[in-house]
Each structure stands twice: as C-alpha cells, then as structure tokens.
Amino acid sequence: MDTRYDRQVRLQGFGEGKQEQLGRSSALVVGAGGLGVPVMQYLVGMGIGKLGIVDQDTIDITNIHRQVLYTPADAGKQKARVAAAKLSAMNELVDITVYEEFLQPGNALKIMADYDLVIDCSDNFGTRYLVNDACVILKKPFIYGAIYQFEGQVSVFNYKGSATYRCLFPEAPNDGEMLNCSEMGVLGILPGMIGTYQANEAVKVLCDIGEPLSNKILTIDTLTNEHRIFKFKPVSGHHDIRELQKDYQQNVCIMETGVQEMDVSQLAEWLSAADPLQLIDVREPDEWDICHLEQARLIPMHTVAGQIDSLQKDIPIALMCHHGMRSRAVANFLVEAGFKNIYNVTGGIHAWAVKVDPNMRRY
Ligand SMILES: Nc1ncnc2c1ncn2[C@@H]1O[C@H](COP(=O)(O)OP(=O)(O)OP(=O)(O)O)[C@@H](O)[C@H]1O
C-alpha cells in the first residue's frame, strides 16, 4: 500500500482494511464552495477512490477567505475545474470527475447514480431538497451540512433507512428567508469546520466505522463552543418518493431556464453602446444610497412581484444586486413569469466597483 496513508493505516480501528475500503468507495460533492473545499481536500488527501465535483460557479475574490483551495489568480475561473486540478496534484491516485453544471432535477439522478453517497455543500434550500429526494430514490446516504451566521449543522440522512431531510424539515422556507453568505456574511473558519465534520461523517459511512450522525443532528455554536446533538425519528411517508419534482426553486442560475449571465465588462459595453436595456437593481434602498449605476432603476427584490407590470417584455432585462445571488433568484422568477432575454449581472455591483469603476464606494 502507498506509504502516503501510513499514519491512517497504523491507527487502531482503521488499518489497512479500512484504507482499502475507502479506496474502493466514491462520493459526490455538490458545490465546490465554503463547505465543499474542506470536504474535497480531506477526502482526496485520505485516499477516497473516486470523487465527483458538481458546480457551475466561478471563483470570486470574496470566496477566497473561506474557500482556501483557491487563490486570487484563480478569480473568474470555474471552481470545479480549478479544484480538480489542485486536488489531483495533491493525490493523483484519486479518480476525479468534474461536472461543470449545477445539480438540478434534469441531471441529478444520472450524476448521482455513480456514487456511494452524496455530500451537499450547496448554499440553498432547493438544492438540499433535490439532493434529499434523489438520495431517497437512489437509496443513497446524504451527508448534510449548513451554516448560518456563527452556527453550523451536520447530519447524515437516509442511511440504512434512517430519517431523511424532509423528516426534519418537511417544508422549504419562503424565498425571503433564504439568505446566504453574500447576504449574511460568514467568518472564513466556520465552513472549514462544518465541511470537515461532513468529511468525517462521509468517511465513517464509507468505511463503516463509528456512529454516523443518522437520526441525529449536531449543532455547533462557534462563539460559545457549544456542541449539541438532537435526536429525531424517521417520519412515515418520507421514504416513498418515486420521482423528482420538476422545480425545486433553487436559488441558483439554471441556464436552461433561459437566464443568461452577463459579466460587468459586458454590461459596461452594453451601456456605452446605448443599446436598449432595462437595468434593474434589486438591492434595498439603503444599499442603493451607498452606490448605484445611473442607468439602473431600483426595484428591491421583495417588491419585484408587485411591480412586474412596469417591466417591458420586448426589451432585455439585466438584474443586479450586491454580489449576484439575489438578482439570480429574481432572474429565475422573471423567466418563470414568461420574460425572455433575462440577464444576471455576475458578481453584482461589487464586481462593477472592482473591475469597472474603482472610484465607486464599496460595502
Ligand atoms: N444546485 C447546485 N449544484 C452545484 N453547486 C451548487 C448548487 N447550488 C449551489 N451550488 C454551489 O455551492 C457553493 C456554495 O458555496 P458558498 O456557500 O461558499 O457560497 P458562494 O456561492 O461560493 O459565495 P457567495 O454566497 O459569497 O456569493 C457555490 O459554489 C455554489 O455555486
């Protein structure tokens, strides 16, 4: 056996047998961001046999404080591809497959079918419900992790018939409750901790050691260092899923829905050419007061539905917010409402201040 695993193999309760078991196993990581980075690094370092990475996002300079696999030189590049290259350099024995797409109902079952378990490292509820339902259909364990402000949660769902994500959280919250790192902020260390716990649960399940967090959820408060475990039970009916929903309201840009990405230099060209464009800023008025583009019109995200009739269907619409997440959700909403030619301004007004107008105030 390769000596790189020596310190693991000499561990009583793990040994060569478990190392070989890990080498025969596989995991799919959904999201190569804050949680995904430590998950991928540890699984590859430890010698998992096969790793799949699903993500269509690109690296933003604001990701790097917590997504510590990436450097400023990687900004703008595809996360999954950059991650795979760096991870292969770390351990060339691992078979790594990259899916440069977002997991969505149309591709989930096909992609997930090839792996022993799925680790959700995404940042939105829709994707978690999709991963849950697909894991139930395919009878695969789902390693869950989530962060909120200074707190994180970890659990293992659907493992040997254990409770599913829907047994704990039957309903997705409303869109307005879906806040992510770009809106809430996050200290770099928290996803590192929670992702490391997820990797630990994955190894326990794959190697059949210890007690995975099934029918239990671990919560960690990083300010007080309190670790709590809550127990819960499977709820009847939640293992009976036979097919995926058509739409999981994923708070990501799904290209097939017709939302197109526009980066800030494309937006600058469009504006200087004075081609017709409705540029809508979906931030809040206090954010608008800090900085905005003269050509933009303010329609805060929660008021878009009420003002939809004021948008013209025959003129392209570009949506922007602070970093590009809220505007993606609005873009998806407008496409659902029948609008064509919808663009999301990638990286939002922050990217504009960094790349186009360095004199613009940032926050
Ligand atoms: N359905 C999905 N399929 C694959 N990857 C997903 C999906 N939904 C979200 N992701 C990815 O999960 C990752 C989550 O990372 P993280 O929570 O650190 O936030 P981020 O999107 O990188 O940054 P920020 O929220 O600051 O803009 C992102 O890379 C995102 O693209």
The ligand as an ORCA input file, in Angstrom:
! r2SCAN-3c Opt
* xyz 0 1
  N     -27.508     23.101     -7.450
  C     -26.195     23.260     -7.279
  N     -25.332     22.436     -7.906
  C     -23.993     22.581     -7.739
  N     -23.433     23.539     -6.990
  C     -24.256     24.382     -6.346
  C     -25.666     24.302     -6.457
  N     -26.204     25.285     -5.700
  C     -25.177     25.966     -5.163
  N     -24.015     25.427     -5.551
  C     -22.654     25.874     -5.216
  O     -22.415     25.725     -3.840
  C     -21.372     26.616     -3.484
  C     -21.722     27.237     -2.163
  O     -20.605     27.969     -1.744
  P     -20.686     29.114     -0.666
  O     -21.821     28.866      0.259
  O     -19.352     29.220     -0.018
  O     -21.071     30.423     -1.488
  P     -20.602     31.067     -2.857
  O     -21.767     30.991     -3.790
  O     -19.310     30.497     -3.310
  O     -20.320     32.580     -2.462
  P     -21.274     33.812     -2.070
  O     -22.504     33.231     -1.410
  O     -20.427     34.616     -1.132
  O     -21.568     34.511     -3.354
  C     -21.207     27.626     -4.617
  O     -20.007     27.386     -5.297
  C     -22.428     27.352     -5.489
  O     -22.207     27.577     -6.876
*
